[in-house]
Amino acid sequence: MRAALALVAGGPGRVSISAAAIVAIAFVLAGHGWDLARAAWHASLFVSGFVGVWAVLALIAQAAGVADDTTPSSTAAKEASHD
């Protein structure tokens, strides 16, 4: 199936979009459009929660200076060691 999609749609990103479109069309034609919409809604809620948690963690890390290599305390220590 992947080879057929690659032949029709092109690269991996377009293959994913084509596969999602085929699944959506199949769900709607089978009469399960509301189930697909409900699943998409729940997935978007979970993704939003996941992104929210990571955003809060990134803000905490930034405020704590976790990824900062040039914090004032480390530069003061380096300058003091040169004397």
N, C-alpha and C positions, 0 to 999 in steps of 0.2 A: 504494500500500500504506500509505503514511504517513497519507493522508487517512482510509482505512478504520480504521486503528488509532486515530487521533485521535477518530473518531466513536464507536468502541466504548469506548476506554479513557479518554479525556479529555486532560489536559495532557501536556507533553513527558516528564515524569518517569514518568508512568504508561504512556505509549506505549513507552518504553524497557523497562519491566518486562514489558509485554505482549509485545513483540517477543522479548525474551529467553525468556519462557515458551513462546512458539510455537516458537522454534528448539530449545529443550530437548526439547519434546514431539516435534517432528519427528525429532530425532536418536535419541531412545529408540525411537520407533515404527519407524524405519528400521533399527534394530539396531546403531546406532553410539553407544550410551550410554557405553561405556568410552572411546571416542575423545573424546567431549565432556568426560568427567570428567578425562581426561589433559590435555586442552587447558586446562581450568579450573585444574588443579593447576599447570601450567607458568606460566600467567598470574599466579597468585597468588605464585609464587616470584619472578617478575620484578618484580611490583609491590612485594613485600616488600623486595627489593634496592634498588629505586629509592627507596622511602620511607626505608630505612635510610641510604642515602647522603645524602639531603637532611637527615635528622635530624642526622647527624654534622656536615655543613656548617653547619647552623643553630647547633649547640652551639659550634663553632669560632668562628663569627661573633659569637656572644654573648660568649664568653670574650675575644675580641679587642676587643670594643666597637665593632664596625663600624657598627651601626645606632644607637648611643648618641650623642645630641646633647649630653648634659650630662656629658661625661667630666670628671674632676677637672682635667686639664691645660687643657681649653678654658675652664673656669670661672675657673681661676687666671689665665689670660691675659686674660680679660675684666675681672677685678677689677683686675689690674695696670694695664690701659690706662685705667681711670677715675681713677687717682691722678694 
